[in-house]
Amino acid sequence: MTQTTLTRLFNLFPDGDDSRSAPRTGLQRLLILRTLVAGAGLSGALLFSAMSPLTMVWPPVILVLCGVLVSLVYGFWRVRHAKVIGHGELVFHLALDFIFATIVLAYSGGSSNPLISYLLVLLAVGATVLSSLAAHLFALLAIVIHTAFLIAGIVTDEHSQHMPNFQLHLVGMWVTFVVSAVLITTFVSRMSAAIRSRELTLAKARENELRNEQLVAIGSLAAGTAHALGTPLSTMSVLLSEPEALDQADLRLLREQVVRCKQSLDQLTRFYHQNDQHQQGRMRIIAFHEAIRDYVVNIHPAANIRFSLDDNCRESWIPADITIRHALINIIENAIRAAHTEVQVHYSLEHDGSRDMALIRVQDDGDGIPAEVMESKGEPFISSRNASMGLGIFLANSTLQRHGGRIEMFNLVQSGAQTLIHLPLAAAPEVNTTANGSSS
């Protein structure tokens, strides 16, 4: 029966299949822990009141239970409906648990109450979901609380008459508590940091694997282009087998097959191997803009897309890495799928600190970026579409970071979403002037 109840409680907020962020999952588990401890504590208090001759101080217990109930309702509502949950909210709820525990301990024995060890459980939870600094601050707070209760117990000397060595017992409990708090906070925080570091390493490995998959995709495009060339080349071969018998209809068909071959080759070379012919590894923004525009317009002819660029950025240079084009095309296609009527793509320049950067703005008038993507943007396998693995944002972010750039995503006040791509400019190619004044 207990196992079934726990299972139902955890199933209220599934955390494995809906791409929830780490703060949201941490808050969910903290609330479940609070529910279990409050239920067990209330059951123990009722049992104690029925079987023990001692009197239970009920007003503070009822006050704490009301506070716990309000915090649980609010917390579960936030887990269900809040768009973004940050680490500050985790700190707030963990501090609430410390407050609730302190009030109960103040009216039920202080440091002599074994419930004080529950603070160690809260420290373990905090060390796994909070930063090392926040976890150590909570550890210091727990030690201060226990020390205050210990000093109050020694000063009042309430147990010395029937238990002469009880103060020694309390001091021993305090020493054990302090050592446990330090060890838990230090080692659990380091283990959590090591796990996060390993996750970053795995993410980088996945990025390399996905980059290799991009190369495979390019190879697949080349194979598809070769297959597309097969039919027109076969037709041309048949027509040219007897050139003296060609008439006007045959020549027209021959020209059509040549156009088909040219279009297939243009699609392969223009969108995946296009670099500026004068400088390998970089290209002008105007050429980059034209390549992106031609590709998007050809692939999405029914979409309402408005391209624009400032005059001062036309002749600026950016890296000619094809993965940058992949990243921008993916972001534009996401905007096309989300837009109701129009997508805007604008190129401009900006100055960021000591370097000049290209700024590409992609804006749509759709419903905005989903909350789970806003919380986990840049992480792999985050998507609002069931049929997609959600690698686009992850690949785009990785590509821009590799070139020293970054991506910003946010929802607009009225409607729609906007993505800003910040990309450092590439150095302009050197101009070699010959003796007769010409340049190359």
Secondary structure as the mmCIF struct_conf table of DSSP 4:
data_model
#
loop_
_struct_conf.conf_type_id
_struct_conf.id
_struct_conf.beg_label_comp_id
_struct_conf.beg_label_asym_id
_struct_conf.beg_label_seq_id
_struct_conf.end_label_comp_id
_struct_conf.end_label_asym_id
_struct_conf.end_label_seq_id
HELX_RH_AL_P HELX_RH_AL_P1 THR A 2 ASN A 11
TURN_TY1_P TURN_TY1_P1 LEU A 12 LEU A 12
BEND BEND1 PHE A 13 PHE A 13
BEND BEND2 GLY A 16 ASP A 18
HELX_RH_AL_P HELX_RH_AL_P2 ALA A 22 MET A 51
BEND BEND3 PRO A 53 LEU A 54
HELX_LH_PP_P HELX_LH_PP_P1 THR A 55 MET A 56
HELX_RH_AL_P HELX_RH_AL_P3 TRP A 58 HIS A 81
BEND BEND4 LYS A 83 LYS A 83
HELX_RH_AL_P HELX_RH_AL_P4 HIS A 87 ALA A 106
TURN_TY1_P TURN_TY1_P2 TYR A 107 GLY A 109
HELX_RH_3T_P HELX_RH_3T_P1 GLY A 110 SER A 112
BEND BEND5 ASN A 113 ASN A 113
HELX_RH_3T_P HELX_RH_3T_P2 PRO A 114 SER A 117
HELX_RH_AL_P HELX_RH_AL_P5 TYR A 118 VAL A 129
BEND BEND6 LEU A 130 LEU A 130
HELX_RH_AL_P HELX_RH_AL_P6 SER A 132 THR A 156
TURN_TY1_P TURN_TY1_P3 ASP A 157 HIS A 162
TURN_TY1_P TURN_TY1_P4 PRO A 164 ASN A 165
HELX_RH_AL_P HELX_RH_AL_P7 PHE A 166 LEU A 240
TURN_TY1_P TURN_TY1_P5 SER A 241 SER A 241
BEND BEND7 GLU A 242 GLU A 242
HELX_RH_3T_P HELX_RH_3T_P3 PRO A 243 ALA A 245
HELX_RH_AL_P HELX_RH_AL_P8 GLN A 248 TYR A 272
BEND BEND8 HIS A 273 HIS A 273
TURN_TY1_P TURN_TY1_P6 GLN A 277 HIS A 278
BEND BEND9 GLN A 279 GLN A 279
TURN_TY1_P TURN_TY1_P7 GLN A 280 GLY A 281
STRN STRN1 ARG A 282 ARG A 284
HELX_RH_AL_P HELX_RH_AL_P9 ILE A 285 ILE A 299
TURN_TY1_P TURN_TY1_P8 PRO A 301 ALA A 302
BEND BEND10 ALA A 303 ALA A 303
STRN STRN2 ILE A 305 LEU A 309
HELX_RH_3T_P HELX_RH_3T_P4 ASP A 311 CYS A 313
TURN_TY1_P TURN_TY1_P9 ARG A 314 GLU A 315
STRN STRN3 TRP A 317 PRO A 319
HELX_RH_AL_P HELX_RH_AL_P10 ILE A 322 ALA A 338
BEND BEND11 HIS A 340 THR A 341
STRN STRN4 VAL A 343 ASP A 352
TURN_TY1_P TURN_TY1_P10 GLY A 353 SER A 354
STRN STRN5 ARG A 355 ASP A 364
BEND BEND12 GLY A 366 ASP A 367
HELX_RH_AL_P HELX_RH_AL_P11 ALA A 371 SER A 376
TURN_TY1_P TURN_TY1_P11 LYS A 377 GLY A 378
BEND BEND13 GLU A 379 GLU A 379
TURN_TY1_P TURN_TY1_P12 PRO A 380 PHE A 381
BEND BEND14 SER A 384 ARG A 385
TURN_TY1_P TURN_TY1_P13 ASN A 386 ALA A 387
HELX_RH_AL_P HELX_RH_AL_P12 LEU A 391 ARG A 402
TURN_TY1_P TURN_TY1_P14 HIS A 403 GLY A 404
STRN STRN6 ARG A 406 ASN A 411
BEND BEND15 VAL A 413 SER A 415
STRN STRN7 ALA A 417 PRO A 424
HELX_LH_PP_P HELX_LH_PP_P2 LEU A 425 GLU A 430
STRN STRN8 THR A 433 THR A 433
TURN_TY1_P TURN_TY1_P15 ALA A 435 ASN A 436
BEND BEND16 GLY A 437 GLY A 437
STRN STRN9 SER A 439 SER A 439
#
